[in-house]
Amino acid sequence: MNDRAKRRRARKKLPKPPTPILTDVVLTEADLSAVAEAALALLPFPVRPWNREKLWTAVLDAQINAKTQEDRDLVAEARGALQVLQAIESFFRRDE
């Protein structure tokens, strides 16, 4: 028996971890703000404390004014980070 088969059998013997229930996870506006402020892709856009509209405005303004490929890449990363934050907010946000 090869190592791969041994590992497969060993994994089958392990107890399965409980499946997390994502509906129990809730984030407040403060939680989302902390996540946004920790996002490296958003560091070049100084909107503190986190404000979704102002941050989108800053990112889109940077996109309009981007002159180099590096600037465009930076904006693309920031847009992606904002879209991820938007998805997190839509699934897990709870008003305090």
Protein Blocks (a to p, Z undefined) as FASTA:
>chain_A
ZZklmmmmmmmmpccdddddfklpccdfklmmmmmmmmmklmmpccddddfklmmmmmmm
mmmmpmbfklmmmmmmmmmmmmmmmmmmmmmgccZZ
